[in-house]
Amino acid sequence: MNARKPPPPEKADASLERQMADCGLSSDDRRFLRDLHAAEKQLNEAFEQAQQGGALEQRVSAVYRRMYGKD
C-alpha cells in the first residue's frame, strides 16, 4: 500500500470541515482528524480490494489480525 498525504484543508471533505468548525476544534485537532479520515479511506479501499480475493485478501487479513486480534 502506498502512503498518501492527507488532502490539504481546502480539499478535505466539506462535511467533515463543517462538523469540525461547528465543534470549535483547534487547528491541531483538525489536522489529526483530517489525517485520521484519510487513513480510514485508505483502509476502506484496501478492504474493498481484499474482498475481491487472492493474495491481497490474505495480506490484509493478516495485518488486521496483527493489529486488532481475531477478525
N, CA, C and O atoms as a MOPAC input file, in Angstrom:
PM7 MOZYME 1SCF
protein

 N      0.84000 1    -1.18100 1     0.00000 1
 C      0.00000 1     0.00000 1     0.00000 1
 C      0.87600 1     1.23200 1     0.00000 1
 O      1.82400 1     1.31100 1     0.78200 1
 N      0.59000 1     2.18000 1    -0.84300 1
 C      1.33800 1     3.42500 1    -0.86900 1
 C      0.76100 1     4.39300 1     0.13200 1
 O     -0.45500 1     4.54500 1     0.24800 1
 N      1.66300 1     5.05500 1     0.86500 1
 C      1.20100 1     6.06600 1     1.81900 1
 C      0.79400 1     7.29900 1     1.02300 1
 O      1.48200 1     7.72200 1     0.09500 1
 N     -0.30200 1     7.83900 1     1.40100 1
 C     -0.78500 1     9.06000 1     0.73900 1
 C     -0.79200 1    10.18800 1     1.74300 1
 O     -1.05200 1     9.99700 1     2.93100 1
 N     -0.49600 1    11.37900 1     1.22900 1
 C     -0.60500 1    12.54600 1     2.09000 1
 C     -2.07900 1    12.88700 1     2.22700 1
 O     -2.84000 1    12.75400 1     1.26900 1
 N     -2.48700 1    13.32800 1     3.41500 1
 C     -3.87600 1    13.75700 1     3.54300 1
 C     -4.11000 1    14.98500 1     2.67600 1
 O     -3.18300 1    15.75400 1     2.42500 1
 N     -5.32800 1    15.17000 1     2.22100 1
 C     -5.59700 1    16.32200 1     1.36600 1
 C     -5.40500 1    17.60200 1     2.14200 1
 O     -5.61100 1    17.63600 1     3.35500 1
 N     -5.00700 1    18.67400 1     1.44000 1
 C     -4.89900 1    19.95900 1     2.12300 1
 C     -6.27300 1    20.37800 1     2.63800 1
 O     -7.29500 1    19.91600 1     2.12900 1
 N     -6.30100 1    21.25400 1     3.64800 1
 C     -7.59000 1    21.63800 1     4.25000 1
 C     -8.63100 1    22.08300 1     3.24500 1
 O     -9.81100 1    21.76700 1     3.39700 1
 N     -8.21500 1    22.81100 1     2.22100 1
 C     -9.20900 1    23.30200 1     1.26100 1
 C     -9.78200 1    22.19200 1     0.39900 1
 O    -10.82900 1    22.38300 1    -0.22000 1
 N     -9.12500 1    21.03000 1     0.33700 1
 C     -9.61500 1    19.90500 1    -0.45000 1
 C    -10.29700 1    18.84400 1     0.41000 1
 O    -10.88900 1    17.90300 1    -0.11800 1
 N    -10.21600 1    18.99000 1     1.71400 1
 C    -10.78700 1    17.97700 1     2.61500 1
 C    -12.30000 1    17.93300 1     2.46100 1
 O    -12.91800 1    18.86800 1     1.95200 1
 N    -12.87000 1    16.85100 1     2.90300 1
 C    -14.31100 1    16.64200 1     2.83400 1
 C    -15.05400 1    17.82200 1     3.46500 1
 O    -14.82200 1    18.15400 1     4.62800 1
 N    -15.92600 1    18.43900 1     2.71500 1
 C    -16.63700 1    19.64000 1     3.18200 1
 C    -17.48400 1    19.34900 1     4.41700 1
 O    -17.56900 1    20.18100 1     5.32000 1
 N    -18.09900 1    18.19600 1     4.46200 1
 C    -18.93100 1    17.84100 1     5.60900 1
 C    -18.09000 1    17.73200 1     6.87800 1
 O    -18.47600 1    18.22700 1     7.93700 1
 N    -16.94400 1    17.08300 1     6.75900 1
 C    -16.03100 1    16.94900 1     7.90400 1
 C    -15.55600 1    18.32100 1     8.36300 1
 O    -15.50800 1    18.59800 1     9.56100 1
 N    -15.21100 1    19.16900 1     7.41900 1
 C    -14.75500 1    20.51600 1     7.76500 1
 C    -15.84900 1    21.28800 1     8.51100 1
 O    -15.57800 1    21.97800 1     9.49500 1
 N    -17.06500 1    21.16200 1     8.03500 1
 C    -18.18800 1    21.85300 1     8.66600 1
 C    -18.39700 1    21.35200 1    10.09500 1
 O    -18.61000 1    22.14000 1    11.01700 1
 N    -18.33200 1    20.04300 1    10.26300 1
 C    -18.51200 1    19.46100 1    11.59500 1
 C    -17.41100 1    19.92200 1    12.54800 1
 O    -17.68000 1    20.23300 1    13.70800 1
 N    -16.18700 1    19.96500 1    12.06300 1
 C    -15.08100 1    20.39000 1    12.92300 1
 C    -15.23300 1    21.86400 1    13.29000 1
 O    -14.95700 1    22.25700 1    14.42300 1
 N    -15.67000 1    22.67400 1    12.33700 1
 C    -15.87000 1    24.09800 1    12.61400 1
 C    -16.96700 1    24.28200 1    13.65200 1
 O    -16.84500 1    25.11400 1    14.55100 1
 N    -18.03400 1    23.51000 1    13.52700 1
 C    -19.14000 1    23.59800 1    14.48700 1
 C    -18.70200 1    23.23700 1    15.89800 1
 O    -19.24600 1    23.75200 1    16.87400 1
 N    -17.71300 1    22.34500 1    16.00500 1
 C    -17.23300 1    21.91100 1    17.31900 1
 C    -16.17700 1    22.85200 1    17.89800 1
 O    -15.81100 1    22.72500 1    19.06600 1
 N    -15.69100 1    23.78300 1    17.10400 1
 C    -14.68700 1    24.72200 1    17.58000 1
 C    -13.34500 1    24.07200 1    17.88100 1
 O    -12.67400 1    24.44900 1    18.84200 1
 N    -12.94300 1    23.08900 1    17.05900 1
 C    -11.69700 1    22.36500 1    17.30000 1
 C    -10.47900 1    23.21500 1    16.96100 1
 O    -10.53400 1    24.08900 1    16.09500 1
 N     -9.37900 1    22.94400 1    17.65800 1
 C     -8.12200 1    23.64100 1    17.38100 1
 C     -7.57100 1    23.17300 1    16.03600 1
 O     -8.02300 1    22.16500 1    15.49300 1
 N     -6.60300 1    23.89900 1    15.50400 1
 C     -6.01800 1    23.51300 1    14.21400 1
 C     -5.29900 1    22.16900 1    14.32800 1
 O     -5.31500 1    21.38500 1    13.37900 1
 N     -4.66600 1    21.88900 1    15.47500 1
 C     -4.01500 1    20.59200 1    15.66800 1
 C     -5.03900 1    19.45800 1    15.68700 1
 O     -4.81400 1    18.40400 1    15.09200 1
 N     -6.15000 1    19.67400 1    16.36200 1
 C     -7.21300 1    18.66200 1    16.39200 1
 C     -7.77700 1    18.43100 1    15.00100 1
 O     -8.05000 1    17.29500 1    14.61300 1
 N     -7.94900 1    19.50100 1    14.26100 1
 C     -8.48600 1    19.37600 1    12.89900 1
 C     -7.52100 1    18.61800 1    12.00700 1
 O     -7.93800 1    17.76500 1    11.22400 1
 N     -6.23000 1    18.92200 1    12.11800 1
 C     -5.22000 1    18.22900 1    11.31000 1
 C     -5.22900 1    16.73000 1    11.64500 1
 O     -5.18100 1    15.89000 1    10.74600 1
 N     -5.29200 1    16.40100 1    12.94000 1
 C     -5.35400 1    14.99800 1    13.35500 1
 C     -6.56600 1    14.30300 1    12.73500 1
 O     -6.44800 1    13.19600 1    12.21000 1
 N     -7.72500 1    14.95000 1    12.79600 1
 C     -8.93900 1    14.33400 1    12.25600 1
 C     -8.87400 1    14.19400 1    10.74100 1
 O     -9.38900 1    13.21900 1    10.19300 1
 N     -8.25100 1    15.14900 1    10.05400 1
 C     -8.07600 1    15.02100 1     8.60200 1
 C     -7.19900 1    13.81800 1     8.28700 1
 O     -7.50900 1    13.02900 1     7.39500 1
 N     -6.08800 1    13.68100 1     9.03700 1
 C     -5.18900 1    12.54300 1     8.82600 1
 C     -5.91100 1    11.22800 1     9.10600 1
 O     -5.77500 1    10.26100 1     8.35600 1
 N     -6.67400 1    11.20400 1    10.18300 1
 C     -7.43400 1    10.01100 1    10.54300 1
 C     -8.45500 1     9.67000 1     9.45900 1
 O     -8.62000 1     8.50500 1     9.09700 1
 N     -9.12500 1    10.67200 1     8.95400 1
 C    -10.12700 1    10.47200 1     7.90300 1
 C     -9.46900 1     9.91400 1     6.63600 1
 O    -10.01500 1     9.01400 1     5.99700 1
 N     -8.30700 1    10.44200 1     6.27800 1
 C     -7.59400 1     9.95500 1     5.09200 1
 C     -7.16300 1     8.50300 1     5.28800 1
 O     -7.25900 1     7.69300 1     4.36500 1
 N     -6.68600 1     8.17400 1     6.49500 1
 C     -6.27400 1     6.79700 1     6.78700 1
 C     -7.47200 1     5.85200 1     6.72000 1
 O     -7.36800 1     4.73300 1     6.21600 1
 N     -8.60000 1     6.31300 1     7.23000 1
 C     -9.81400 1     5.48400 1     7.18800 1
 C    -10.22400 1     5.20300 1     5.74300 1
 O    -10.63900 1     4.09000 1     5.41900 1
 N    -10.10900 1     6.19800 1     4.88800 1
 C    -10.44000 1     5.99100 1     3.47500 1
 C     -9.50900 1     4.96400 1     2.85000 1
 O     -9.94800 1     4.12300 1     2.06500 1
 N     -8.20900 1     5.02800 1     3.19800 1
 C     -7.25200 1     4.06100 1     2.66500 1
 C     -7.58700 1     2.65200 1     3.13200 1
 O     -7.53000 1     1.70300 1     2.34900 1
 N     -7.93400 1     2.51500 1     4.40100 1
 C     -8.32000 1     1.19700 1     4.92100 1
 C     -9.55300 1     0.67000 1     4.21000 1
 O     -9.60400 1    -0.50200 1     3.83900 1
 N    -10.53600 1     1.52000 1     4.02100 1
 C    -11.75700 1     1.09300 1     3.32800 1
 C    -11.45100 1     0.63400 1     1.90800 1
 O    -12.00200 1    -0.36600 1     1.44700 1
 N    -10.57100 1     1.36100 1     1.21000 1
 C    -10.19200 1     0.96600 1    -0.14500 1
 C     -9.49000 1    -0.39400 1    -0.13200 1
 O     -9.74400 1    -1.23800 1    -0.99100 1
 N     -8.60800 1    -0.59700 1     0.84400 1
 C     -7.88700 1    -1.87100 1     0.93800 1
 C     -8.84900 1    -3.01700 1     1.19800 1
 O     -8.71300 1    -4.08500 1     0.60100 1
 N     -9.81500 1    -2.81200 1     2.07700 1
 C    -10.78200 1    -3.87200 1     2.35800 1
 C    -11.66400 1    -4.15000 1     1.15000 1
 O    -12.01100 1    -5.30500 1     0.90100 1
 N    -12.03100 1    -3.13100 1     0.40000 1
 C    -12.82900 1    -3.35000 1    -0.80600 1
 C    -12.04900 1    -4.19600 1    -1.80400 1
 O    -12.60000 1    -5.11600 1    -2.41000 1
 N    -10.75900 1    -3.88300 1    -1.97600 1
 C     -9.92700 1    -4.66900 1    -2.88900 1
 C     -9.74800 1    -6.08200 1    -2.36000 1
 O     -9.76000 1    -7.04100 1    -3.13200 1
 N     -9.58200 1    -6.21700 1    -1.05300 1
 C     -9.35500 1    -7.52800 1    -0.45600 1
 C    -10.55200 1    -8.44400 1    -0.64500 1
 O    -10.38700 1    -9.66000 1    -0.74400 1
 N    -11.73700 1    -7.89100 1    -0.69600 1
 C    -12.93300 1    -8.71500 1    -0.86700 1
 C    -12.99100 1    -9.33900 1    -2.24700 1
 O    -13.82000 1   -10.21200 1    -2.50300 1
 N    -12.11200 1    -8.89700 1    -3.14200 1
 C    -12.05600 1    -9.49400 1    -4.46900 1
 C    -11.27800 1   -10.80800 1    -4.45300 1
 O    -11.22700 1   -11.51800 1    -5.45800 1
 N    -10.67900 1   -11.12600 1    -3.31800 1
 C     -9.98400 1   -12.40500 1    -3.17300 1
 C     -8.52500 1   -12.33200 1    -3.54700 1
 O     -8.01200 1   -11.28400 1    -3.93900 1
 N     -7.87000 1   -13.46500 1    -3.41800 1
 C     -6.47900 1   -13.57300 1    -3.80500 1
 C     -5.51400 1   -13.21000 1    -2.69200 1
 O     -5.87500 1   -13.15400 1    -1.51600 1
 N     -4.27600 1   -12.96400 1    -3.09900 1
 C     -3.18500 1   -12.71200 1    -2.15400 1
 C     -3.42100 1   -11.44000 1    -1.33800 1
 O     -3.07900 1   -11.38700 1    -0.15700 1
 N     -3.99600 1   -10.43300 1    -1.95500 1
 C     -4.23100 1    -9.18100 1    -1.22900 1
 C     -5.16200 1    -9.41600 1    -0.04900 1
 O     -4.94800 1    -8.87100 1     1.03400 1
 N     -6.18700 1   -10.21900 1    -0.25500 1
 C     -7.11500 1   -10.52700 1     0.82600 1
 C     -6.38200 1   -11.18700 1     1.99300 1
 O     -6.62900 1   -10.85500 1     3.15200 1
 N     -5.50300 1   -12.09600 1     1.69400 1
 C     -4.74900 1   -12.77600 1     2.74000 1
 C     -3.83300 1   -11.80400 1     3.47900 1
 O     -3.73700 1   -11.85800 1     4.70500 1
 N     -3.16600 1   -10.92300 1     2.75300 1
 C     -2.26800 1    -9.95000 1     3.38900 1
 C     -3.03300 1    -8.98700 1     4.27300 1
 O     -2.61100 1    -8.71400 1     5.39600 1
 N     -4.16200 1    -8.46200 1     3.78300 1
 C     -4.96000 1    -7.52800 1     4.57600 1
 C     -5.48700 1    -8.22400 1     5.82100 1
 O     -5.46700 1    -7.64800 1     6.90900 1
 N     -5.95500 1    -9.45100 1     5.67400 1
 C     -6.45900 1   -10.19700 1     6.82600 1
 C     -5.36200 1   -10.41400 1     7.86100 1
 O     -5.60200 1   -10.28500 1     9.06100 1
 N     -4.16100 1   -10.74400 1     7.39800 1
 C     -3.04500 1   -10.96700 1     8.32200 1
 C     -2.68200 1    -9.68600 1     9.06300 1
 O     -2.44300 1    -9.71600 1    10.27100 1
 N     -2.63900 1    -8.57600 1     8.36000 1
 C     -2.33200 1    -7.28900 1     9.00100 1
 C     -3.42100 1    -6.93200 1     9.99800 1
 O     -3.13100 1    -6.47900 1    11.10600 1
 N     -4.65900 1    -7.13300 1     9.61000 1
 C     -5.77800 1    -6.82100 1    10.50100 1
 C     -5.68200 1    -7.64500 1    11.78600 1
 O     -5.87000 1    -7.11800 1    12.88300 1
 N     -5.38800 1    -8.94300 1    11.64600 1
 C     -5.26900 1    -9.79900 1    12.82700 1
 C     -4.12500 1    -9.34800 1    13.72500 1
 O     -4.26500 1    -9.34700 1    14.94800 1
 N     -2.99400 1    -8.96400 1    13.13400 1
 C     -1.86700 1    -8.48800 1    13.94300 1
 C     -2.21600 1    -7.20600 1    14.67500 1
 O     -1.81800 1    -7.01900 1    15.82500 1
 N     -2.95600 1    -6.32100 1    14.02200 1
 C     -3.27500 1    -5.02700 1    14.61800 1
 C     -4.39100 1    -5.11700 1    15.65200 1
 O     -4.32700 1    -4.46500 1    16.69400 1
 N     -5.41200 1    -5.92300 1    15.36900 1
 C     -6.63500 1    -5.87900 1    16.18000 1
 C     -7.02100 1    -7.20700 1    16.81700 1
 O     -8.05700 1    -7.28800 1    17.47600 1
 N     -6.22700 1    -8.23300 1    16.64000 1
 C     -6.62500 1    -9.54400 1    17.15800 1
 C     -7.43000 1   -10.29500 1    16.12600 1
 O     -7.33300 1   -10.01100 1    14.93200 1
 N     -8.21100 1   -11.23700 1    16.56600 1
 C     -9.00600 1   -12.04200 1    15.62700 1
 C    -10.03800 1   -11.17300 1    14.92200 1
 O    -10.55000 1   -10.20400 1    15.48400 1
 N    -10.34600 1   -11.55900 1    13.61900 1
 C    -11.35300 1   -10.78200 1    12.89200 1
 C    -12.73600 1   -11.09200 1    13.36900 1
 O    -13.70500 1   -10.52500 1    12.86300 1

